[in-house]
Amino acid sequence: MILEERDYRIVAGRMGDFLATYEALGLPVQKEMLGGFVGHFTTDIGELNRVVAFWRYNSMADREERRQRMLTHPDWPGYLAAITGMVDTQSTRILKPTSFSPLR
């Protein structure tokens, strides 16, 4: 099992727009194509205007196959067009659980 952390810095003043658009257009496609939705979180203290998403996969191969299918979903380009100008930066990390992690 691997956990993918996707960290987005949202343009100041656009957080509400981004979350509403993601919930309406992006999340349905991702839940259908990616499976393992763990959650989305926003920052409250520290560096603001951040959205952090977590997705669980069986392996890197599982992740690659699911993400490729998502990228070819007919609704995905519309979502990407709708969030144009809302995301400032993005980073992605793959996390592997320790032997004592409850998410093994």
Jmol script that loads the backbone (N, CA, C; Angstrom):
load data "model"
ATOM      1  N   MET A   1       0.850  -1.177   0.000  1.00  0.00           N
ATOM      2  CA  MET A   1       0.000   0.000   0.000  1.00  0.00           C
ATOM      3  C   MET A   1       0.891   1.233   0.000  1.00  0.00           C
ATOM      4  N   ILE A   2       0.497   2.229  -0.790  1.00  0.00           N
ATOM      5  CA  ILE A   2       1.166   3.532  -0.772  1.00  0.00           C
ATOM      6  C   ILE A   2       0.103   4.612  -0.590  1.00  0.00           C
ATOM      7  N   LEU A   3       0.535   5.732  -0.055  1.00  0.00           N
ATOM      8  CA  LEU A   3      -0.337   6.881   0.134  1.00  0.00           C
ATOM      9  C   LEU A   3       0.248   8.022  -0.685  1.00  0.00           C
ATOM     10  N   GLU A   4      -0.592   8.650  -1.502  1.00  0.00           N
ATOM     11  CA  GLU A   4      -0.150   9.804  -2.277  1.00  0.00           C
ATOM     12  C   GLU A   4      -0.649  11.067  -1.603  1.00  0.00           C
ATOM     13  N   GLU A   5       0.275  11.986  -1.360  1.00  0.00           N
ATOM     14  CA  GLU A   5      -0.058  13.297  -0.796  1.00  0.00           C
ATOM     15  C   GLU A   5       0.108  14.323  -1.908  1.00  0.00           C
ATOM     16  N   ARG A   6      -0.961  15.041  -2.194  1.00  0.00           N
ATOM     17  CA  ARG A   6      -0.923  16.093  -3.205  1.00  0.00           C
ATOM     18  C   ARG A   6      -1.207  17.413  -2.489  1.00  0.00           C
ATOM     19  N   ASP A   7      -0.265  18.333  -2.575  1.00  0.00           N
ATOM     20  CA  ASP A   7      -0.331  19.603  -1.843  1.00  0.00           C
ATOM     21  C   ASP A   7      -0.449  20.735  -2.859  1.00  0.00           C
ATOM     22  N   TYR A   8      -1.541  21.469  -2.770  1.00  0.00           N
ATOM     23  CA  TYR A   8      -1.813  22.566  -3.698  1.00  0.00           C
ATOM     24  C   TYR A   8      -1.807  23.893  -2.944  1.00  0.00           C
ATOM     25  N   ARG A   9      -1.092  24.887  -3.475  1.00  0.00           N
ATOM     26  CA  ARG A   9      -1.208  26.249  -2.946  1.00  0.00           C
ATOM     27  C   ARG A   9      -2.186  26.964  -3.865  1.00  0.00           C
ATOM     28  N   ILE A  10      -3.282  27.417  -3.286  1.00  0.00           N
ATOM     29  CA  ILE A  10      -4.356  28.063  -4.034  1.00  0.00           C
ATOM     30  C   ILE A  10      -4.119  29.573  -4.046  1.00  0.00           C
ATOM     31  N   VAL A  11      -4.399  30.201  -5.157  1.00  0.00           N
ATOM     32  CA  VAL A  11      -4.259  31.654  -5.278  1.00  0.00           C
ATOM     33  C   VAL A  11      -5.113  32.318  -4.193  1.00  0.00           C
ATOM     34  N   ALA A  12      -4.536  33.299  -3.512  1.00  0.00           N
ATOM     35  CA  ALA A  12      -5.245  33.992  -2.429  1.00  0.00           C
ATOM     36  C   ALA A  12      -6.585  34.520  -2.929  1.00  0.00           C
ATOM     37  N   GLY A  13      -7.617  34.286  -2.147  1.00  0.00           N
ATOM     38  CA  GLY A  13      -8.953  34.741  -2.486  1.00  0.00           C
ATOM     39  C   GLY A  13      -9.738  33.770  -3.357  1.00  0.00           C
ATOM     40  N   ARG A  14      -9.133  32.648  -3.770  1.00  0.00           N
ATOM     41  CA  ARG A  14      -9.799  31.698  -4.665  1.00  0.00           C
ATOM     42  C   ARG A  14     -10.132  30.356  -3.999  1.00  0.00           C
ATOM     43  N   MET A  15      -9.853  30.227  -2.703  1.00  0.00           N
ATOM     44  CA  MET A  15     -10.057  28.947  -2.032  1.00  0.00           C
ATOM     45  C   MET A  15     -11.500  28.458  -2.153  1.00  0.00           C
ATOM     46  N   GLY A  16     -12.464  29.321  -1.889  1.00  0.00           N
ATOM     47  CA  GLY A  16     -13.872  28.928  -1.977  1.00  0.00           C
ATOM     48  C   GLY A  16     -14.239  28.460  -3.371  1.00  0.00           C
ATOM     49  N   ASP A  17     -13.778  29.196  -4.384  1.00  0.00           N
ATOM     50  CA  ASP A  17     -14.038  28.817  -5.769  1.00  0.00           C
ATOM     51  C   ASP A  17     -13.404  27.467  -6.091  1.00  0.00           C
ATOM     52  N   PHE A  18     -12.154  27.292  -5.655  1.00  0.00           N
ATOM     53  CA  PHE A  18     -11.453  26.044  -5.951  1.00  0.00           C
ATOM     54  C   PHE A  18     -12.163  24.852  -5.309  1.00  0.00           C
ATOM     55  N   LEU A  19     -12.494  24.965  -4.027  1.00  0.00           N
ATOM     56  CA  LEU A  19     -13.132  23.841  -3.338  1.00  0.00           C
ATOM     57  C   LEU A  19     -14.492  23.502  -3.941  1.00  0.00           C
ATOM     58  N   ALA A  20     -15.275  24.516  -4.264  1.00  0.00           N
ATOM     59  CA  ALA A  20     -16.596  24.268  -4.859  1.00  0.00           C
ATOM     60  C   ALA A  20     -16.460  23.605  -6.232  1.00  0.00           C
ATOM     61  N   THR A  21     -15.517  24.071  -7.024  1.00  0.00           N
ATOM     62  CA  THR A  21     -15.306  23.501  -8.356  1.00  0.00           C
ATOM     63  C   THR A  21     -14.785  22.083  -8.253  1.00  0.00           C
ATOM     64  N   TYR A  22     -13.843  21.860  -7.358  1.00  0.00           N
ATOM     65  CA  TYR A  22     -13.303  20.507  -7.178  1.00  0.00           C
ATOM     66  C   TYR A  22     -14.399  19.543  -6.726  1.00  0.00           C
ATOM     67  N   GLU A  23     -15.178  19.957  -5.748  1.00  0.00           N
ATOM     68  CA  GLU A  23     -16.237  19.073  -5.231  1.00  0.00           C
ATOM     69  C   GLU A  23     -17.252  18.728  -6.325  1.00  0.00           C
ATOM     70  N   ALA A  24     -17.592  19.703  -7.150  1.00  0.00           N
ATOM     71  CA  ALA A  24     -18.609  19.486  -8.187  1.00  0.00           C
ATOM     72  C   ALA A  24     -18.070  18.754  -9.418  1.00  0.00           C
ATOM     73  N   LEU A  25     -16.847  19.066  -9.843  1.00  0.00           N
ATOM     74  CA  LEU A  25     -16.346  18.545 -11.121  1.00  0.00           C
ATOM     75  C   LEU A  25     -15.172  17.575 -11.005  1.00  0.00           C
ATOM     76  N   GLY A  26     -14.258  17.837 -10.102  1.00  0.00           N
ATOM     77  CA  GLY A  26     -13.054  17.010 -10.010  1.00  0.00           C
ATOM     78  C   GLY A  26     -13.224  15.768  -9.161  1.00  0.00           C
ATOM     79  N   LEU A  27     -13.796  15.925  -7.989  1.00  0.00           N
ATOM     80  CA  LEU A  27     -13.920  14.804  -7.059  1.00  0.00           C
ATOM     81  C   LEU A  27     -14.736  13.642  -7.624  1.00  0.00           C
ATOM     82  N   PRO A  28     -15.867  13.879  -8.281  1.00  0.00           N
ATOM     83  CA  PRO A  28     -16.607  12.734  -8.829  1.00  0.00           C
ATOM     84  C   PRO A  28     -15.778  11.893  -9.805  1.00  0.00           C
ATOM     85  N   VAL A  29     -15.009  12.535 -10.655  1.00  0.00           N
ATOM     86  CA  VAL A  29     -14.168  11.799 -11.601  1.00  0.00           C
ATOM     87  C   VAL A  29     -13.085  11.039 -10.851  1.00  0.00           C
ATOM     88  N   GLN A  30     -12.443  11.709  -9.905  1.00  0.00           N
ATOM     89  CA  GLN A  30     -11.355  11.066  -9.179  1.00  0.00           C
ATOM     90  C   GLN A  30     -11.856   9.900  -8.333  1.00  0.00           C
ATOM     91  N   LYS A  31     -12.981  10.065  -7.662  1.00  0.00           N
ATOM     92  CA  LYS A  31     -13.498   8.952  -6.861  1.00  0.00           C
ATOM     93  C   LYS A  31     -13.836   7.750  -7.736  1.00  0.00           C
ATOM     94  N   GLU A  32     -14.368   8.008  -8.915  1.00  0.00           N
ATOM     95  CA  GLU A  32     -14.696   6.922  -9.848  1.00  0.00           C
ATOM     96  C   GLU A  32     -13.441   6.236 -10.372  1.00  0.00           C
ATOM     97  N   MET A  33     -12.444   7.012 -10.745  1.00  0.00           N
ATOM     98  CA  MET A  33     -11.282   6.454 -11.430  1.00  0.00           C
ATOM     99  C   MET A  33     -10.139   6.048 -10.493  1.00  0.00           C
ATOM    100  N   LEU A  34      -9.965   6.771  -9.398  1.00  0.00           N
ATOM    101  CA  LEU A  34      -8.819   6.503  -8.529  1.00  0.00           C
ATOM    102  C   LEU A  34      -9.135   5.563  -7.375  1.00  0.00           C
ATOM    103  N   GLY A  35     -10.404   5.512  -6.946  1.00  0.00           N
ATOM    104  CA  GLY A  35     -10.711   4.653  -5.791  1.00  0.00           C
ATOM    105  C   GLY A  35     -10.224   5.297  -4.514  1.00  0.00           C
ATOM    106  N   GLY A  36      -9.458   4.650  -3.735  1.00  0.00           N
ATOM    107  CA  GLY A  36      -8.892   4.977  -2.440  1.00  0.00           C
ATOM    108  C   GLY A  36      -8.845   6.401  -1.930  1.00  0.00           C
ATOM    109  N   PHE A  37      -9.960   7.095  -1.945  1.00  0.00           N
ATOM    110  CA  PHE A  37     -10.019   8.475  -1.442  1.00  0.00           C
ATOM    111  C   PHE A  37      -9.888   8.457   0.076  1.00  0.00           C
ATOM    112  N   VAL A  38      -8.852   9.113   0.590  1.00  0.00           N
ATOM    113  CA  VAL A  38      -8.639   9.208   2.036  1.00  0.00           C
ATOM    114  C   VAL A  38      -9.216  10.514   2.554  1.00  0.00           C
ATOM    115  N   GLY A  39      -8.960  11.633   1.862  1.00  0.00           N
ATOM    116  CA  GLY A  39      -9.529  12.900   2.292  1.00  0.00           C
ATOM    117  C   GLY A  39      -8.820  14.105   1.700  1.00  0.00           C
ATOM    118  N   HIS A  40      -9.466  15.236   1.844  1.00  0.00           N
ATOM    119  CA  HIS A  40      -8.937  16.547   1.447  1.00  0.00           C
ATOM    120  C   HIS A  40      -8.955  17.421   2.686  1.00  0.00           C
ATOM    121  N   PHE A  41      -7.919  18.210   2.855  1.00  0.00           N
ATOM    122  CA  PHE A  41      -7.775  19.034   4.045  1.00  0.00           C
ATOM    123  C   PHE A  41      -7.291  20.418   3.649  1.00  0.00           C
ATOM    124  N   THR A  42      -7.713  21.429   4.393  1.00  0.00           N
ATOM    125  CA  THR A  42      -7.211  22.789   4.185  1.00  0.00           C
ATOM    126  C   THR A  42      -6.433  23.204   5.422  1.00  0.00           C
ATOM    127  N   THR A  43      -5.515  24.144   5.245  1.00  0.00           N
ATOM    128  CA  THR A  43      -4.718  24.616   6.368  1.00  0.00           C
ATOM    129  C   THR A  43      -5.476  25.688   7.142  1.00  0.00           C
ATOM    130  N   ASP A  44      -5.280  25.674   8.439  1.00  0.00           N
ATOM    131  CA  ASP A  44      -5.936  26.635   9.326  1.00  0.00           C
ATOM    132  C   ASP A  44      -4.904  27.474  10.069  1.00  0.00           C
ATOM    133  N   ILE A  45      -3.766  26.881  10.341  1.00  0.00           N
ATOM    134  CA  ILE A  45      -2.657  27.558  11.025  1.00  0.00           C
ATOM    135  C   ILE A  45      -1.396  27.246  10.242  1.00  0.00           C
ATOM    136  N   GLY A  46      -0.490  28.200  10.151  1.00  0.00           N
ATOM    137  CA  GLY A  46       0.738  27.987   9.381  1.00  0.00           C
ATOM    138  C   GLY A  46       0.571  28.576   7.996  1.00  0.00           C
ATOM    139  N   GLU A  47       1.143  27.905   7.005  1.00  0.00           N
ATOM    140  CA  GLU A  47       1.047  28.394   5.631  1.00  0.00           C
ATOM    141  C   GLU A  47      -0.385  28.242   5.142  1.00  0.00           C
ATOM    142  N   LEU A  48      -1.033  29.355   4.843  1.00  0.00           N
ATOM    143  CA  LEU A  48      -2.436  29.347   4.466  1.00  0.00           C
ATOM    144  C   LEU A  48      -2.604  29.132   2.961  1.00  0.00           C
ATOM    145  N   ASN A  49      -3.856  29.025   2.552  1.00  0.00           N
ATOM    146  CA  ASN A  49      -4.214  28.816   1.144  1.00  0.00           C
ATOM    147  C   ASN A  49      -3.679  27.499   0.600  1.00  0.00           C
ATOM    148  N   ARG A  50      -3.645  26.473   1.447  1.00  0.00           N
ATOM    149  CA  ARG A  50      -3.181  25.150   1.049  1.00  0.00           C
ATOM    150  C   ARG A  50      -4.325  24.157   1.107  1.00  0.00           C
ATOM    151  N   VAL A  51      -4.364  23.259   0.121  1.00  0.00           N
ATOM    152  CA  VAL A  51      -5.260  22.112   0.120  1.00  0.00           C
ATOM    153  C   VAL A  51      -4.372  20.886  -0.010  1.00  0.00           C
ATOM    154  N   VAL A  52      -4.561  19.929   0.884  1.00  0.00           N
ATOM    155  CA  VAL A  52      -3.785  18.695   0.846  1.00  0.00           C
ATOM    156  C   VAL A  52      -4.755  17.543   0.637  1.00  0.00           C
ATOM    157  N   ALA A  53      -4.467  16.736  -0.383  1.00  0.00           N
ATOM    158  CA  ALA A  53      -5.304  15.587  -0.716  1.00  0.00           C
ATOM    159  C   ALA A  53      -4.511  14.313  -0.473  1.00  0.00           C
ATOM    160  N   PHE A  54      -5.199  13.283   0.012  1.00  0.00           N
ATOM    161  CA  PHE A  54      -4.577  11.977   0.214  1.00  0.00           C
ATOM    162  C   PHE A  54      -5.378  10.913  -0.527  1.00  0.00           C
ATOM    163  N   TRP A  55      -4.649  10.074  -1.279  1.00  0.00           N
ATOM    164  CA  TRP A  55      -5.219   8.953  -2.027  1.00  0.00           C
ATOM    165  C   TRP A  55      -4.412   7.707  -1.714  1.00  0.00           C
ATOM    166  N   ARG A  56      -5.100   6.576  -1.546  1.00  0.00           N
ATOM    167  CA  ARG A  56      -4.464   5.311  -1.211  1.00  0.00           C
ATOM    168  C   ARG A  56      -4.483   4.392  -2.444  1.00  0.00           C
ATOM    169  N   TYR A  57      -3.345   3.734  -2.690  1.00  0.00           N
ATOM    170  CA  TYR A  57      -3.213   2.795  -3.808  1.00  0.00           C
ATOM    171  C   TYR A  57      -2.572   1.498  -3.321  1.00  0.00           C
ATOM    172  N   ASN A  58      -2.801   0.434  -4.048  1.00  0.00           N
ATOM    173  CA  ASN A  58      -2.190  -0.856  -3.709  1.00  0.00           C
ATOM    174  C   ASN A  58      -0.696  -0.863  -4.007  1.00  0.00           C
ATOM    175  N   SER A  59      -0.286  -0.143  -5.056  1.00  0.00           N
ATOM    176  CA  SER A  59       1.113  -0.127  -5.488  1.00  0.00           C
ATOM    177  C   SER A  59       1.318   1.050  -6.439  1.00  0.00           C
ATOM    178  N   MET A  60       2.570   1.287  -6.827  1.00  0.00           N
ATOM    179  CA  MET A  60       2.841   2.336  -7.818  1.00  0.00           C
ATOM    180  C   MET A  60       2.205   1.977  -9.157  1.00  0.00           C
ATOM    181  N   ALA A  61       2.214   0.698  -9.506  1.00  0.00           N
ATOM    182  CA  ALA A  61       1.592   0.275 -10.757  1.00  0.00           C
ATOM    183  C   ALA A  61       0.091   0.550 -10.737  1.00  0.00           C
ATOM    184  N   ASP A  62      -0.554   0.279  -9.600  1.00  0.00           N
ATOM    185  CA  ASP A  62      -1.988   0.564  -9.437  1.00  0.00           C
ATOM    186  C   ASP A  62      -2.238   2.059  -9.599  1.00  0.00           C
ATOM    187  N   ARG A  63      -1.410   2.874  -8.976  1.00  0.00           N
ATOM    188  CA  ARG A  63      -1.541   4.332  -9.082  1.00  0.00           C
ATOM    189  C   ARG A  63      -1.406   4.787 -10.534  1.00  0.00           C
ATOM    190  N   GLU A  64      -0.362   4.321 -11.200  1.00  0.00           N
ATOM    191  CA  GLU A  64      -0.123   4.745 -12.578  1.00  0.00           C
ATOM    192  C   GLU A  64      -1.283   4.363 -13.492  1.00  0.00           C
ATOM    193  N   GLU A  65      -1.802   3.154 -13.339  1.00  0.00           N
ATOM    194  CA  GLU A  65      -2.908   2.696 -14.180  1.00  0.00           C
ATOM    195  C   GLU A  65      -4.169   3.519 -13.920  1.00  0.00           C
ATOM    196  N   ARG A  66      -4.481   3.764 -12.654  1.00  0.00           N
ATOM    197  CA  ARG A  66      -5.687   4.521 -12.302  1.00  0.00           C
ATOM    198  C   ARG A  66      -5.583   5.978 -12.744  1.00  0.00           C
ATOM    199  N   ARG A  67      -4.416   6.589 -12.555  1.00  0.00           N
ATOM    200  CA  ARG A  67      -4.256   7.985 -12.960  1.00  0.00           C
ATOM    201  C   ARG A  67      -4.320   8.121 -14.480  1.00  0.00           C
ATOM    202  N   GLN A  68      -3.787   7.160 -15.209  1.00  0.00           N
ATOM    203  CA  GLN A  68      -3.865   7.209 -16.669  1.00  0.00           C
ATOM    204  C   GLN A  68      -5.320   7.155 -17.122  1.00  0.00           C
ATOM    205  N   ARG A  69      -6.118   6.285 -16.502  1.00  0.00           N
ATOM    206  CA  ARG A  69      -7.549   6.207 -16.840  1.00  0.00           C
ATOM    207  C   ARG A  69      -8.240   7.526 -16.521  1.00  0.00           C
ATOM    208  N   MET A  70      -7.883   8.137 -15.374  1.00  0.00           N
ATOM    209  CA  MET A  70      -8.494   9.410 -14.990  1.00  0.00           C
ATOM    210  C   MET A  70      -8.195  10.493 -16.034  1.00  0.00           C
ATOM    211  N   LEU A  71      -6.956  10.531 -16.505  1.00  0.00           N
ATOM    212  CA  LEU A  71      -6.554  11.557 -17.467  1.00  0.00           C
ATOM    213  C   LEU A  71      -7.299  11.445 -18.790  1.00  0.00           C
ATOM    214  N   THR A  72      -7.821  10.269 -19.098  1.00  0.00           N
ATOM    215  CA  THR A  72      -8.568  10.087 -20.351  1.00  0.00           C
ATOM    216  C   THR A  72     -10.086  10.125 -20.137  1.00  0.00           C
ATOM    217  N   HIS A  73     -10.524  10.359 -18.912  1.00  0.00           N
ATOM    218  CA  HIS A  73     -11.965  10.457 -18.634  1.00  0.00           C
ATOM    219  C   HIS A  73     -12.517  11.686 -19.364  1.00  0.00           C
ATOM    220  N   PRO A  74     -13.659  11.567 -20.021  1.00  0.00           N
ATOM    221  CA  PRO A  74     -14.184  12.697 -20.815  1.00  0.00           C
ATOM    222  C   PRO A  74     -14.511  13.948 -20.009  1.00  0.00           C
ATOM    223  N   ASP A  75     -14.764  13.828 -18.706  1.00  0.00           N
ATOM    224  CA  ASP A  75     -15.089  15.003 -17.891  1.00  0.00           C
ATOM    225  C   ASP A  75     -13.856  15.699 -17.310  1.00  0.00           C
ATOM    226  N   TRP A  76     -12.680  15.049 -17.385  1.00  0.00           N
ATOM    227  CA  TRP A  76     -11.491  15.615 -16.746  1.00  0.00           C
ATOM    228  C   TRP A  76     -11.039  16.934 -17.377  1.00  0.00           C
ATOM    229  N   PRO A  77     -10.992  17.068 -18.704  1.00  0.00           N
ATOM    230  CA  PRO A  77     -10.567  18.356 -19.289  1.00  0.00           C
ATOM    231  C   PRO A  77     -11.447  19.534 -18.866  1.00  0.00           C
ATOM    232  N   GLY A  78     -12.735  19.311 -18.698  1.00  0.00           N
ATOM    233  CA  GLY A  78     -13.625  20.384 -18.256  1.00  0.00           C
ATOM    234  C   GLY A  78     -13.298  20.857 -16.858  1.00  0.00           C
ATOM    235  N   TYR A  79     -12.953  19.904 -15.996  1.00  0.00           N
ATOM    236  CA  TYR A  79     -12.548  20.275 -14.635  1.00  0.00           C
ATOM    237  C   TYR A  79     -11.257  21.091 -14.681  1.00  0.00           C
ATOM    238  N   LEU A  80     -10.271  20.616 -15.437  1.00  0.00           N
ATOM    239  CA  LEU A  80      -9.002  21.340 -15.519  1.00  0.00           C
ATOM    240  C   LEU A  80      -9.202  22.753 -16.057  1.00  0.00           C
ATOM    241  N   ALA A  81     -10.070  22.909 -17.036  1.00  0.00           N
ATOM    242  CA  ALA A  81     -10.353  24.243 -17.574  1.00  0.00           C
ATOM    243  C   ALA A  81     -11.020  25.128 -16.527  1.00  0.00           C
ATOM    244  N   ALA A  82     -11.889  24.534 -15.717  1.00  0.00           N
ATOM    245  CA  ALA A  82     -12.628  25.303 -14.708  1.00  0.00           C
ATOM    246  C   ALA A  82     -11.737  25.821 -13.584  1.00  0.00           C
ATOM    247  N   ILE A  83     -10.620  25.136 -13.309  1.00  0.00           N
ATOM    248  CA  ILE A  83      -9.745  25.596 -12.216  1.00  0.00           C
ATOM    249  C   ILE A  83      -8.551  26.401 -12.718  1.00  0.00           C
ATOM    250  N   THR A  84      -8.520  26.695 -14.013  1.00  0.00           N
ATOM    251  CA  THR A  84      -7.428  27.493 -14.570  1.00  0.00           C
ATOM    252  C   THR A  84      -7.302  28.807 -13.806  1.00  0.00           C
ATOM    253  N   GLY A  85      -6.088  29.108 -13.369  1.00  0.00           N
ATOM    254  CA  GLY A  85      -5.820  30.340 -12.637  1.00  0.00           C
ATOM    255  C   GLY A  85      -6.072  30.262 -11.141  1.00  0.00           C
ATOM    256  N   MET A  86      -6.544  29.122 -10.633  1.00  0.00           N
ATOM    257  CA  MET A  86      -6.820  28.992  -9.198  1.00  0.00           C
ATOM    258  C   MET A  86      -5.656  28.374  -8.421  1.00  0.00           C
ATOM    259  N   VAL A  87      -4.862  27.525  -9.065  1.00  0.00           N
ATOM    260  CA  VAL A  87      -3.763  26.829  -8.389  1.00  0.00           C
ATOM    261  C   VAL A  87      -2.452  27.530  -8.709  1.00  0.00           C
ATOM    262  N   ASP A  88      -1.728  27.903  -7.643  1.00  0.00           N
ATOM    263  CA  ASP A  88      -0.444  28.576  -7.803  1.00  0.00           C
ATOM    264  C   ASP A  88       0.675  27.550  -7.982  1.00  0.00           C
ATOM    265  N   THR A  89       0.787  26.601  -7.059  1.00  0.00           N
ATOM    266  CA  THR A  89       1.798  25.546  -7.144  1.00  0.00           C
ATOM    267  C   THR A  89       1.204  24.234  -6.667  1.00  0.00           C
ATOM    268  N   GLN A  90       1.886  23.156  -7.036  1.00  0.00           N
ATOM    269  CA  GLN A  90       1.460  21.823  -6.619  1.00  0.00           C
ATOM    270  C   GLN A  90       2.697  20.970  -6.385  1.00  0.00           C
ATOM    271  N   SER A  91       2.640  20.128  -5.351  1.00  0.00           N
ATOM    272  CA  SER A  91       3.686  19.132  -5.146  1.00  0.00           C
ATOM    273  C   SER A  91       3.027  17.806  -4.787  1.00  0.00           C
ATOM    274  N   THR A  92       3.723  16.734  -5.114  1.00  0.00           N
ATOM    275  CA  THR A  92       3.205  15.397  -4.865  1.00  0.00           C
ATOM    276  C   THR A  92       4.278  14.572  -4.179  1.00  0.00           C
ATOM    277  N   ARG A  93       3.859  13.814  -3.163  1.00  0.00           N
ATOM    278  CA  ARG A  93       4.772  12.894  -2.488  1.00  0.00           C
ATOM    279  C   ARG A  93       4.102  11.531  -2.392  1.00  0.00           C
ATOM    280  N   ILE A  94       4.897  10.482  -2.518  1.00  0.00           N
ATOM    281  CA  ILE A  94       4.418   9.126  -2.297  1.00  0.00           C
ATOM    282  C   ILE A  94       4.950   8.686  -0.941  1.00  0.00           C
ATOM    283  N   LEU A  95       4.041   8.269  -0.085  1.00  0.00           N
ATOM    284  CA  LEU A  95       4.384   7.872   1.280  1.00  0.00           C
ATOM    285  C   LEU A  95       4.181   6.373   1.449  1.00  0.00           C
ATOM    286  N   LYS A  96       5.153   5.703   2.037  1.00  0.00           N
ATOM    287  CA  LYS A  96       5.059   4.277   2.310  1.00  0.00           C
ATOM    288  C   LYS A  96       4.864   4.088   3.810  1.00  0.00           C
ATOM    289  N   PRO A  97       3.934   3.248   4.228  1.00  0.00           N
ATOM    290  CA  PRO A  97       3.680   3.082   5.652  1.00  0.00           C
ATOM    291  C   PRO A  97       4.814   2.332   6.356  1.00  0.00           C
ATOM    292  N   THR A  98       5.012   2.668   7.598  1.00  0.00           N
ATOM    293  CA  THR A  98       5.961   1.928   8.433  1.00  0.00           C
ATOM    294  C   THR A  98       5.327   0.602   8.844  1.00  0.00           C
ATOM    295  N   SER A  99       6.102  -0.259   9.441  1.00  0.00           N
ATOM    296  CA  SER A  99       5.598  -1.574   9.851  1.00  0.00           C
ATOM    297  C   SER A  99       4.521  -1.461  10.925  1.00  0.00           C
ATOM    298  N   PHE A 100       4.480  -0.331  11.646  1.00  0.00           N
ATOM    299  CA  PHE A 100       3.505  -0.169  12.727  1.00  0.00           C
ATOM    300  C   PHE A 100       2.373   0.797  12.385  1.00  0.00           C
ATOM    301  N   SER A 101       2.282   1.199  11.096  1.00  0.00           N
ATOM    302  CA  SER A 101       1.240   2.123  10.680  1.00  0.00           C
ATOM    303  C   SER A 101      -0.122   1.417  10.609  1.00  0.00           C
ATOM    304  N   PRO A 102      -1.195   2.056  11.081  1.00  0.00           N
ATOM    305  CA  PRO A 102      -2.509   1.456  10.965  1.00  0.00           C
ATOM    306  C   PRO A 102      -2.994   1.386   9.508  1.00  0.00           C
ATOM    307  N   LEU A 103      -2.395   2.145   8.602  1.00  0.00           N
ATOM    308  CA  LEU A 103      -2.817   2.124   7.195  1.00  0.00           C
ATOM    309  C   LEU A 103      -1.973   1.161   6.363  1.00  0.00           C
ATOM    310  N   ARG A 104      -1.534   0.077   6.916  1.00  0.00           N
ATOM    311  CA  ARG A 104      -0.717  -0.896   6.156  1.00  0.00           C
ATOM    312  C   ARG A 104      -1.550  -1.649   5.198  1.00  0.00           C
TER     313      ARG A 104
END
end "model"
wireframe off; spacefill off
backbone 0.3
color backbone group
